Amino acid sequence: MQKYKAQKDKVTFDKKFLVLTLLLTLVGLIALTDASAPLAQRSFSDKFFFIKQQLVWAFFGVVSLFVISKVNYKFWEKIASLLFFASLFGLLLVFVPNIGAKFLGARRWVILGPLTFQPSEFIKLTLAVYIAKLATRDKKLFAYLLPIILSSFLIMLQPDLGTTIVVVGMAMVQIFVSGIPLAFFALTLAGGLILGIVLIIFSDYRRERLLTFFYETRDPLDKSYHIRQILLALGSGGLFGVGLGHSRQKYLFLPETATDSIFAVISEEVGFLGAALLILVFIYFIIRGLKIARRAPDRFSQILAIGIVSWIGGQTFLNISSMLALVPLTGIPLPFFSYGGSSLVTILIACGILLNISRYGKEK
């Protein structure tokens, strides 16, 4: 403890990472207020419906960020197993009648009294903590694969391929840096890719999304409608955008403006230059996170930090790439921006853990 205390006196915390986190949260709230207004007015007769709820979760998340940044990161190693299996239990609850809720054909939410949350968001963090703990025990490959398989199986039952991709991708990065032999890692990666292709081929919904990605002009009023409206929003923005608050696509032309498609609305209003600036801020956020991981004081904190950064970075990449038609639409929310309390709070908690790790970081 004296060693860690000495390091703490030498390095406080990554202030730039804190500023970036708060900046992304603030800009995300402003963007959500703008993008969600028409949808909220139509669905709830209150154009501020989404932002009022998001503000409550943002307040709770920011408070959690500062509190958890004071909690020694080793605490999470002690309760890693408890957190992970509690999250698995949460994934099971979505299938319990009168507790799990089904919206738009997917069963992803749990309703407990006035509280509604999405367990698949919390599994991202708890799995990252659990994998980091396993890495300190030098476990065999199967010990890593079992929690990944359990988590992925329960998420796919909801069904939610996008979240599965993020969870598996995050865990595979952690396994890679933990020192698993490359032959085993490559074999596992190949098996995962084959399984993913099979899941897409044998699902009508996922197969249609993949075909739409390759043939964007097919069925423009149905299967290709979403991606075509996204591309219209991006094209309308041009270089400088149509102006803040002046998006036309958000007026019920573009689906999911409060969640998956919020980047398209932002791009329409601030243009290529504004969208590029936002992407650069995300890149710098990821670089600061990787710097924290590089300076982490021990194996657990390093693997955990890498897991958190790869999760947030991977999710950001998937969302923006799908908006740019670089990958098929996955239904993945944009971190800090998309509506959803579970996502925002979990991400802010994870950032709090990163800040605490940075307090004990080694000078390099």
C-alpha positions in Angstrom: 0.0 0.0 0.0 2.9 2.4 0.7 4.1 1.8 -2.9 0.7 2.7 -4.3 0.4 5.7 -1.9 3.8 7.0 -3.1 2.7 6.7 -6.7 -0.6 8.4 -5.9 1.3 11.4 -4.5 3.4 11.5 -7.7 0.5 11.1 -10.2 -2.9 12.4 -9.2 -5.2 11.4 -12.1 -5.6 12.0 -15.8 -7.3 15.4 -15.9 -7.4 15.5 -19.6 -9.4 12.2 -19.6 -11.8 13.6 -17.1 -12.3 16.8 -19.2 -12.9 14.7 -22.3 -15.4 12.5 -20.4 -17.4 15.4 -19.1 -17.2 17.2 -22.5 -18.6 14.2 -24.4 -21.4 13.8 -21.8 -22.4 17.5 -22.1 -22.2 17.6 -25.9 -24.2 14.3 -25.9 -27.0 15.8 -23.9 -27.2 18.8 -26.1 -27.2 16.7 -29.2 -29.9 14.4 -27.8 -32.1 17.4 -26.8 -32.0 18.5 -30.5 -32.2 15.1 -32.3 -35.0 13.5 -30.1 -37.5 16.4 -30.0 -39.7 15.5 -33.0 -39.8 11.8 -32.0 -40.6 12.7 -28.4 -43.4 15.1 -29.4 -45.0 12.4 -31.6 -44.7 9.6 -29.1 -45.2 11.3 -25.8 -46.6 14.8 -26.7 -43.5 16.2 -24.9 -40.5 17.2 -27.0 -38.3 17.1 -23.9 -39.4 13.6 -22.8 -36.1 11.9 -23.7 -33.7 14.5 -22.5 -35.5 14.9 -19.1 -34.9 11.2 -18.4 -31.4 11.3 -19.8 -30.5 14.3 -17.5 -31.5 12.3 -14.4 -29.3 9.4 -15.6 -26.5 11.8 -16.5 -26.5 13.3 -13.0 -26.5 9.9 -11.4 -23.7 8.8 -13.8 -21.5 11.8 -13.2 -21.9 11.5 -9.4 -20.9 7.8 -9.8 -17.9 8.8 -11.9 -16.5 11.0 -9.2 -17.3 8.6 -6.3 -15.8 5.6 -8.1 -12.7 7.5 -9.2 -11.9 7.5 -5.4 -12.4 3.8 -5.0 -9.2 1.8 -5.2 -9.4 -0.3 -8.4 -8.3 -3.4 -6.5 -11.8 -3.4 -4.9 -13.2 -4.5 -8.3 -10.9 -7.4 -8.5 -12.2 -8.7 -5.1 -15.9 -8.6 -6.2 -15.3 -9.4 -9.9 -17.0 -12.9 -9.7 -20.0 -11.6 -7.8 -20.5 -8.7 -10.3 -20.2 -11.0 -13.3 -22.7 -13.6 -12.1 -25.1 -11.0 -10.9 -25.0 -9.5 -14.4 -25.7 -13.0 -15.9 -28.7 -13.2 -13.5 -29.8 -9.9 -14.9 -29.6 -11.3 -18.5 -31.8 -14.2 -17.4 -34.4 -11.8 -15.9 -35.3 -10.4 -19.3 -37.0 -13.7 -20.1 -39.1 -13.7 -16.9 -42.7 -12.8 -17.5 -43.9 -9.5 -16.0 -40.2 -8.5 -15.3 -38.6 -8.7 -18.7 -40.0 -6.2 -21.3 -40.2 -6.7 -25.0 -40.0 -3.8 -27.4 -39.7 -3.8 -31.2 -39.3 -7.6 -31.3 -36.4 -7.7 -28.8 -36.5 -8.7 -25.2 -33.7 -6.6 -23.7 -35.1 -4.7 -20.7 -35.9 -5.4 -17.1 -38.6 -3.5 -15.3 -38.5 -3.5 -11.5 -41.1 -1.0 -10.2 -40.2 2.5 -11.5 -36.8 1.3 -12.7 -36.2 0.1 -16.2 -32.7 -1.0 -17.2 -30.8 -3.0 -19.8 -28.7 -5.8 -18.3 -26.6 -6.3 -21.5 -25.1 -2.8 -20.9 -23.8 -3.8 -17.4 -22.4 -7.1 -18.7 -19.9 -5.2 -20.8 -18.3 -3.7 -17.7 -18.6 -6.8 -15.4 -17.2 -9.1 -18.0 -14.2 -6.8 -18.5 -13.6 -6.9 -14.8 -13.9 -10.7 -14.6 -11.6 -11.3 -17.6 -9.0 -9.0 -16.0 -9.2 -11.0 -12.8 -8.8 -14.3 -14.7 -5.7 -12.8 -16.4 -4.0 -12.3 -13.0 -4.5 -16.1 -12.3 -2.9 -17.2 -15.5 -6.0 -19.3 -16.4 -6.2 -21.6 -19.4 -8.0 -20.6 -22.6 -11.3 -22.4 -21.6 -11.5 -20.4 -18.4 -11.7 -17.2 -20.6 -14.0 -18.7 -23.2 -16.7 -19.9 -20.7 -17.8 -16.5 -19.5 -17.7 -15.1 -23.0 -19.9 -18.0 -24.3 -22.4 -17.7 -21.5 -22.7 -13.9 -21.9 -22.9 -14.1 -25.7 -25.5 -16.9 -25.6 -27.8 -15.0 -23.3 -27.5 -11.7 -25.3 -28.1 -13.5 -28.6 -31.3 -14.9 -27.2 -32.7 -11.4 -26.8 -31.7 -11.1 -29.7 -28.9 -8.5 -29.9 -26.1 -9.3 -32.4 -24.6 -5.8 -32.1 -24.0 -6.0 -28.4 -22.7 -9.5 -28.8 -20.1 -8.2 -31.2 -19.0 -5.5 -28.8 -18.8 -7.9 -25.8 -16.9 -10.6 -27.7 -14.6 -8.1 -29.4 -13.8 -6.5 -26.0 -13.1 -9.8 -24.4 -10.9 -11.0 -27.3 -8.8 -7.9 -27.0 -8.3 -8.6 -23.3 -7.4 -12.2 -24.0 -4.9 -11.2 -26.6 -3.0 -8.8 -24.3 -3.2 -11.3 -21.4 -0.6 -13.5 -23.2 -2.7 -16.4 -24.5 -0.6 -18.3 -27.2 -1.3 -16.9 -30.6 -2.3 -20.2 -32.1 -5.1 -20.7 -29.6 -6.1 -17.1 -30.0 -6.3 -17.3 -33.8 -8.2 -20.6 -33.6 -10.7 -19.0 -31.2 -11.1 -15.9 -33.4 -11.7 -18.0 -36.5 -14.3 -20.1 -34.6 -16.1 -16.9 -33.5 -16.1 -15.4 -37.0 -17.6 -18.7 -38.5 -20.2 -18.8 -35.7 -21.1 -15.1 -36.4 -21.6 -15.8 -40.1 -23.8 -18.8 -39.3 -25.9 -16.7 -37.0 -26.4 -14.1 -39.7 -27.2 -16.6 -42.5 -29.8 -18.5 -40.5 -31.6 -15.4 -39.3 -34.0 -13.7 -41.8 -33.7 -10.3 -40.1 -29.8 -10.3 -39.9 -29.5 -11.7 -43.4 -31.7 -8.9 -44.8 -29.6 -6.3 -43.1 -26.5 -7.8 -44.7 -28.1 -7.9 -48.1 -29.2 -4.3 -47.7 -25.6 -3.4 -46.9 -24.4 -4.8 -50.2 -27.4 -3.7 -52.2 -28.5 -0.3 -50.8 -31.0 0.4 -53.6 -33.1 -2.7 -53.1 -36.5 -2.0 -51.6 -36.0 1.7 -50.8 -39.3 2.1 -49.0 -38.8 -0.9 -46.6 -35.6 -2.8 -46.0 -33.2 -0.1 -47.4 -35.2 2.8 -46.0 -33.2 3.3 -42.8 -29.7 3.4 -44.5 -31.0 5.6 -47.4 -32.4 8.2 -44.9 -29.0 8.1 -43.1 -27.2 8.8 -46.3 -29.6 11.6 -47.1 -28.9 13.2 -43.8 -25.1 12.9 -44.3 -25.3 14.3 -47.8 -27.6 17.1 -46.8 -25.0 18.3 -44.2 -22.4 19.0 -46.8 -19.2 20.6 -45.6 -20.5 23.0 -43.0 -23.9 21.5 -42.1 -27.5 23.0 -42.3 -27.1 24.6 -38.9 -27.7 23.6 -35.3 -31.3 22.6 -34.8 -32.1 22.7 -38.5 -32.0 19.0 -39.4 -34.8 18.0 -41.7 -34.2 14.3 -41.4 -35.0 14.2 -37.7 -38.6 15.2 -38.4 -39.7 11.5 -38.5 -37.9 10.7 -41.8 -34.9 9.1 -40.1 -35.7 6.2 -37.8 -34.2 6.0 -34.3 -33.0 9.6 -34.1 -32.6 9.4 -30.3 -30.6 6.2 -30.3 -28.8 4.5 -33.1 -29.0 7.3 -35.7 -28.1 10.3 -33.6 -24.7 10.7 -35.4 -26.5 11.1 -38.7 -28.6 14.0 -37.3 -25.4 15.6 -35.8 -23.6 15.2 -39.2 -26.5 16.9 -41.0 -26.5 19.9 -38.7 -22.7 20.4 -38.3 -21.5 19.0 -41.6 -18.4 17.1 -42.5 -16.1 19.4 -40.5 -18.2 19.2 -37.3 -18.6 15.4 -37.6 -14.9 15.0 -38.3 -14.1 17.1 -35.2 -16.4 14.9 -33.1 -14.6 11.7 -34.4 -11.3 13.3 -33.5 -12.5 14.0 -29.9 -13.5 10.3 -29.6 -10.1 9.2 -31.0 -8.3 11.4 -28.4 -10.5 10.0 -25.7 -9.4 6.5 -26.7 -5.7 7.5 -26.9 -6.0 8.9 -23.3 -7.6 5.7 -22.2 -4.8 3.6 -23.8 -2.3 5.9 -22.1 -3.9 5.1 -18.8 -3.7 1.3 -19.6 0.0 1.7 -20.6 0.8 3.3 -17.3 -1.3 0.9 -15.2 0.5 -0.3 -12.0 -0.2 -4.0 -12.4 -1.6 -6.7 -14.6 -5.2 -6.5 -13.4 -5.5 -2.8 -13.8 -3.9 -2.9 -17.2 -6.1 -5.7 -18.6 -9.2 -4.0 -17.2 -8.3 -0.6 -18.6 -7.7 -2.1 -22.1 -11.0 -3.9 -21.8 -12.9 -0.7 -21.0 -11.2 1.3 -23.8 -11.7 -1.4 -26.4 -15.4 -1.7 -25.4 -16.1 2.1 -25.7 -13.9 2.5 -28.7 -15.3 -0.5 -30.5 -18.8 0.5 -29.8 -18.1 4.0 -31.1 -16.5 2.6 -34.3 -19.4 0.2 -35.0 -22.0 2.9 -34.6 -20.3 5.6 -36.7 -19.2 3.0 -39.3 -22.8 1.8 -39.7 -23.9 5.4 -40.1 -21.3 5.8 -42.9 -22.4 2.5 -44.5 -19.0 1.0 -43.9 -20.5 -1.9 -42.0 -24.1 -3.2 -41.9 -26.5 -1.5 -39.5 -26.1 -3.1 -36.0 -28.4 -1.2 -33.7 -25.5 -0.2 -31.5 -25.8 3.1 -29.5 -23.2 5.9 -29.8 -21.5 6.2 -26.4 -22.3 9.4 -24.4 -24.8 10.5 -27.1 -27.6 7.9 -27.7 -30.6 7.9 -25.4 -30.4 5.2 -22.7 -29.7 5.4 -19.0 -28.1 2.0 -18.6 -25.6 2.7 -21.3 -24.6 6.2 -20.1 -24.4 5.3 -16.4 -22.3 2.1 -17.1 -19.9 4.1 -19.4 -19.4 6.8 -16.8 -18.8 4.2 -14.1 -16.2 2.6 -16.3 -14.6 6.0 -16.9 -14.5 6.5 -13.1 -12.5 3.2 -12.8 -10.1 4.4 -15.5 -9.6 7.6 -13.6 -8.8 5.7 -10.4 -6.3 3.5 -12.3 -4.6 6.7 -13.6 -4.1 7.8 -10.0 -1.7 4.9 -9.4 -0.1 5.0 -12.8 3.6 4.5 -13.4 5.6 7.3 -15.0 6.8 6.1 -18.5 
